[in-house]
Amino acid sequence: MTAPSTLQVSCVQLHWARPLERNLERTLSFITAAAAEGSRVVLFPEANLTGYYFPEVLRQSPTAVQAALERTRQAAADAGIWVIAGTLRQTSDRFLNLAHVISPQGAITHEYAKVHMAGRDEKEYCRGGDKLSLFEIDGIRCTLVICRDGRHPELYRLPGMLGAQILFHPSCSSDEIEAVIWKRTSGRAQQPIGPNTRMFHCVANTIGQSPDGKQTSSGQSFIREPHGMPLAEAGWYQEEMITAVLDLSRADRGYVQDSFEDPPFLKPHWQRMLEAIRYRADQAPQ
């Protein structure tokens, strides 16, 4: 397949602490909206189907979560677009925080499990995955991180060395109210990765308060080009969708390529790590 020169992407901003049924309804609606907008890919926030509010997540049955994911797969096929959706999946040893890459035919072609846990509840109920993300959309090499993973540059710079031009970054920056306000004012909720990679950075974040009013989320989803400049940005409080066209010729991955080449003594070590990433890329998260 010859990769296209451009890719239109939509990022959806949703509430993080709502029931599964409501999350599914909003997800299906935004898939339809993204297709109507002409987007080829729609990215949803971290755990958009199950939500990230653990008192609610713990009440959900694995069967209901799987059914919601199947409905999302069917919606991707009906719309004929790529969908990146998230769930918290129960395993024999806690939960995995997963991003599912769903093709325009409705098949799950790639899954990634969040590596670095964030927050008290997630650290108690979840465990990290054991691979880095590398996959293709229409012949375009891409990678994924989830929320706090973005604080760890090796998780996306190494896939960048392997050709990834786009970082998809589902997030849920929920926290105590004071912490979220500080993140907003400091610009720390999500930091653009383009200036240290020369890759596109697409962030779908969450909004809204927890049912007890003690936590909120920072919003501010964005799509940024490889020099860090915003192509589209969302607000702080509302559910919404943002859309941009990515000119892939701009994503030359210059800084990660420079790191691969210099200093020379590191190159054999990079090569061994890249071989391990390739080997694990298509494995199911465990």
N, C-alpha and C positions, 0 to 999 in steps of 0.2 A: 504494500500500500504506500502510495506517495502521500506524505504528510501535507496537510493544507498550510498555506502561508499565514492564515489568521484563524482565530478561534473565538467565538462569542461565548462568554461565560456569565452566568447569573449567580449571585450569592444571596441566600435568604436568611433573614434575621428573625428568629422566633423566640417566644417565651420559653424559659428553661424549666418551669415548675408546674406544668399542667399534666392532666391525665393522658394516658396512652391514646384513648379514642379521639380526644381533641387534637393531639399532636399529629395523628395520622390524617385527620380531615384537613388540617392546615398544610401538611406535606403534599397531599394529593392536589390540593388547590394550587399550590405554588409550582408544582411540576407542570400543570396545564398552563399556568401563566408564563413560565419560562419558555415553553415551547411556542406559545403565541407570540412572544417577544422575538422569536427567532434564535434563541440561544441553543447551542449544541450541548452545553453542560450546565447543570444546576447543582450547586453545592449547598448543603444544609449544615446547621450547627452541630456541635458535639452532642451525641445521644439525642438527636432531634425526635426520634420516635418514642423512646422510653421516657424521655426527659432526664434531667440530672438531679432531681430532688429525691434523695434516697428514701425517705419515708414512703413516697409514692412508688418508686421503683421496686422496693422490696415486696409490695403487695401484688405486683404483676406476675402473671403466670408465664413461664417460658413459651407455652403454646400460643398465648395471645401475642407475645412479642414476635414470634415467628410468623404468625398470621399477618401482622402489620407489615413486616418486611416483605412478605409475599405480595400484599396489596401494592406496596411501593414498587416492587419489580414489575408488576403488571402495568402500573401507571407509566413507568419508564418506557415499556414496550408500546403502550397505546400512544404516547406522545412522540416516540421515536427519538429520544434524546438520552444522553448520559446523565445519570443521577448518582450523587455521592451522599449517602445517608448514614445515620449513626444509631447504634443501639448499645445498651448495656446488656451483655449476654451472660446468663448464669452458667457456670461450669461446676465441676466437682470441687474445685478449689477457688471459691470467690467468683467475682464477675470479671469479664474482659470488656474494656471500653473500645468498641469497634467502629471503624469506618468501612462501609461497603460500597465498592465501585460497581455500579449496575449499568450494563450496556443498553443501547437502544433496542436490543432484542429482549431485554428483561433478564439477562443472565448476570450473575455476580461474577465478575472477571478478576477481582482482586479484593482482598480484605487486609486491613492493618489494625493491629491492637496497640493502643496508646502505651508508651514505654514508661513515662514518668508521671506518677500519680500526684494529684494536687488536692489539698483540702483534707480535713479530718475524715469525712465520710468516705471519700474515695479511697483514702489510704487504708481505712478499715475494711471496706467491702470489696475492693478491686485489687488486682495484681497486674503487673506490667507484661507487655508482650516481649518477644525475643527476636524481632527482625526489623529491618528498615524497609520503607515502602519504595517500590519501583514498579511502574506499570505504564501502559500506553493508552491514550485516547486518540483514535483515528490516526495512529502512527506517530503521535506526539508523545515523547517520553515525559512522564510526570512523577511526582512524589507527593506524599502525604505526611503531615504531622497532626497531632491532636492537642490543642490547647497548650498546656505547659511544656509539651515537647518542643515548642518553638523557642524555648529558652536554651536549648541545647543544639548549637549550630551543626554539630557533626551529623545529626539526624537528617538534615536536608542538604548539607554541603557534599557529603559523600554520594548520595544519589545524583547531585549535580555533576560530580566528576564522571558519572556514568551516563550523562546526557540529559538529565531531567531539566526541562525548561520552565516548568510551572510547579510551584508549591501550592497545593490545596491545604487549607488550614482551618478545619472546623474547630470551634472553640465554645466554651461556656465559662466566661470570666465572672461567675457568681462568687460573691464574697460578702463579708460584713459591709454595711453601708459605708462606713468611714474608709475602708480599704478601697472600695470601688471608686469613691470620689477622688481619692488620691491617685488611683490609676488613671482616671480620666484627665486630671489636671497635669499629671507628669508625662502623659502620653505612653504609659507603660502597659496598657491593657494588651496591645499587640504592637510589636515593633516591626517595621518593614524590613524584609531580608534582602531586597534587591541590592542595596548599597554594599553588601558584603558577598554577593553571589553573582549578580547580573541575571537573576531569574525573575519571572512573574510571581506575585504573591497574592493569593486570593483567600480572604478570611471571611467566614460566616460565623458570626458571634450571636449571643443571646441577649435578651432584655428581660426586665420584669422582676418582681419581688417574690420571695417565698411566701407560702401561706401564713406563716407566723410574722411576716413583716421584718424579720431580722436580717435578711440578706437581699441583695439586688444584683443586677448585672449591668455591664458597662456599654453594651451596644457597640456602635462605631465599627461595624463591619466595613471592609474596604477591598478594593482591587487596585493593586499598585504595579506599575511597570518596573522594568529591571533597574532603573536608576532611583527608585523609591518614590516617584511622583504618583499621586493618586489619579486614577482613572474614574473611580466611582467610590462614594462614601455614604454610609448610612448614618442615621441619627442615634440618639441615646436611648430613646424610650419606646419606639413603635416597631411593631412587626412590619417588615417591608422587604422588597427585593431590589437589589442593585445589579446593573448589567454593564459590561464593557466588552469591547472587541480587542483581543490581544494580537498585536503584530509580532509574530514569533521571531522575525529577523532581529528584533531588539534583544532577545534573550540569548546572548552569546556565551553566558556562564563564564565570563572572562576571569573573574576573581577566583573561582574554584579551580579553573584550569591552571591559573598561575600557581596556586597552592600545590597542585599535583606535580608541577615541574620543578619548583624551587622551594626549599633547598634540596639539592639532588639526593642527599643521603636519606630523605624521607620517602622517596618515590617507591622503593621496594615494599615498604611498610603499607603505603597507600594501596599498592597493587594487591597485597594479600587481603586487606580489608574489603576491597571492591569485589574480589572473587567470592568472599563469604557473603556479601550482600546479594550478588547475583544468584548464588546457590539457594538462599533462603527466600528470595523475592516472591516466588509462586507458591510457597508453602502456606497452608492454612494456619492462622494464628492458633496457638495452643496455650 
